[in-house]
Amino acid sequence: MSGTGEAMSELNRRNIIVGGAALPALTLPALADNAVLSSVRVPDPIFAALANWRVLSDHYWSLDDIPDDEMNAACAAESAAALRALTTVPTTVQGLRAFCEFGETISIAEHGRDGGLINWTPGYALPGSHDDAEALFMNTLAKAARSLVPG
């Protein structure tokens, strides 16, 4: 090796050979990590969606005698949270139960206000058109059942 270029190319060949020899040893831990990762439970996203909706809904319904722009902002936030809760598919049986209890809660509340879920369009405060709460709920419920219940 007389010049820098030769030393560099020798170093690269050595790195390739050493790296290639180490590859099987590196892939075994990666496979083990995949096995570990597949056993790690990711939290069901429905719980966060429902908790967020409860906070924003409670805030919205507690408002009284505030400027229109503040009321509209709270309404839009509650509407977005309701849409998120109604369209987030539960990924666990516990999440499915929480989603069903949420459906029961909003059904009772909306029946007292507007006649039921079919008459509530939670996205009314947001741009675009949105389905009624009953359609959103039933669609999400069906998706959850298809993924969680063996068929």
N, C-alpha and C positions, 0 to 999 in steps of 0.2 A: 504494500500500500504506500504509494509515494505521494499522492495528493489528497486534498480534502474530499474531492468527489469520490475517490475510491473508498475512503474511510466511511463516508456517509452511506454509500451503496452497501458496504459490508454490514454496517449497523442496521440498515433497513432489512437486509436479508436475514440477519440474526433475529431481529424483532418479529419478522414474519414467521420464522421457524419456531421461535419460542411461543409466540402468540398462537400459532396453529396447534402446537403441542398442548397448550393450556386450554384450548377451546372445549374439549370434552369435560374438563373439570369445571369450567365456567357454566356450561349448560346444565349440569346436574343441579346446582343450587337454584338456577333459574326455574327449572321444572319443579323443584321443591317449593319455591316461592309461589308458583302458580297454584300448587295444591293448597298452600296456606291461604292464599288470596281467595280461592274459591270457597273456603270454609268460613271466611270472615263475613259476617252479616252487615249489610248496608242498611241503615235505618230506612224504614218505609217513609217515602216522601209525603204520604197523606197526612201524617201527624204534624209536620211543619206547616202544611197548607191549611189544615183545620185550625191550628193554634193561631196562625196569622189572621185568618178570617175572624175568629172569635174576638181577638183584640180590636181589630178594625171595625167590626160590626158593633161591638159594645160601645166603642168610642162614637161612632156615627149616631147610634140611637140615643146616646146620652146628650147630644148637642141640643141646645135650645137658645134662641135669640142671639145668633151670631151672624156676622155679615155673609151675604150670599156666596161670595167667592170662597170663603172658608168652608161653608156648608157643601158647596159643589166639589171642592177638593176632597173633603172627607167622604162624600158620596162616591166619587170616582175611585178612591182608594178601597172602599168597602166593596164596590162592584168588581174591581179587578181581583180582589182577594176571594170573593165569592165564586167568580169564574174559575180561578185557579183551584179552589177547593172542589168545585163540581166537576172538574176535568182531570184532576190528578188521580191516576189509577193506583189503587192500593196494591202493594206488592207482598203483603203478608195477610194471614187470616185475621190477625189482630187489627191490622189496618182496615181490612174489609169490614170488620165489626164496627170500628170507629166511624167509618164512612156511612154505614147503614144507620147508626145512631145519629149522625149529623143529618142525614136525610129525614129521619123522624123529627128531629128538632126543628129543622127549617120548614118542614111540612106543617107542623102544628102552628108555628109562628106565622107563616104566610097564610094559612087558612083563616086565622084571626084577622089578618090585615087585608088581604086581597082575594081570598077565596081559594088559595092553594098554590101548589108549585107551578101548575100549568099557567097561572096568571102572573107569575113572577119572572121577569126577564132581568136577571142580575146584571147584564151588560148594558142596560139602557143608558147609563151615564158615560159610556165609553163609545168612541167612534166605531162604525161598522155595525153590522146586524148580528144579533146573537139569538140563539135558541132560548126557549123558556127553560126554567130550572128543572122541570120534570124531565124533559128530553135530555138535558145535559146529565142529570143524575142517572137516568136509566141507561144511557149509553156507556157511562163510566162503570156502572155496576156490571153491565154485561161484559165489558173488557176484563174487569177484575175476576169475574167468575170464570171466564174462559182461560185465564192464566193460572188461577189458583185451584180450581176444581178439576180433578182428573176426569177425562171424558172418554 
